[in-house]
Amino acid sequence: MYTTEAFKVESVEESGTIPRMGEINYCGHRRTVCLGLLENINAGDYVIVHKGFALCKLDVDSARKTLDEITDLIRQ
């Protein structure tokens, strides 16, 4: 099963790869995702990821709200 969640971008590959790739923090583990669908993504940004693809960029407040909601669901 795949989920769609908000994640913080930890690093962005600067090697000129196409599509552009980056690493996100997933529950304390780093995962490589494709950033090629979005422009102007930098380390520290928050993105919605589904099946290894960053689909949209979030502002910090929206990302925190989404992460808090997920945390609340896990605790139930």
Sequence and secondary structure as in RCSB ss.txt:
>XXXX:A:sequence
MYTTEAFKVESVEESGTIPRMGEINYCGHRRTVCLGLLENINAGDYVIVHKGFALCKLDVDSARKTLDEITDLIR
Q
>XXXX:A:secstr
   EEEEEEEEE  S  SS EEEEEETTEEEEEE TTSSS  TT EEEEETTEEEEEE HHHHHHHHHHHHHHHH
 
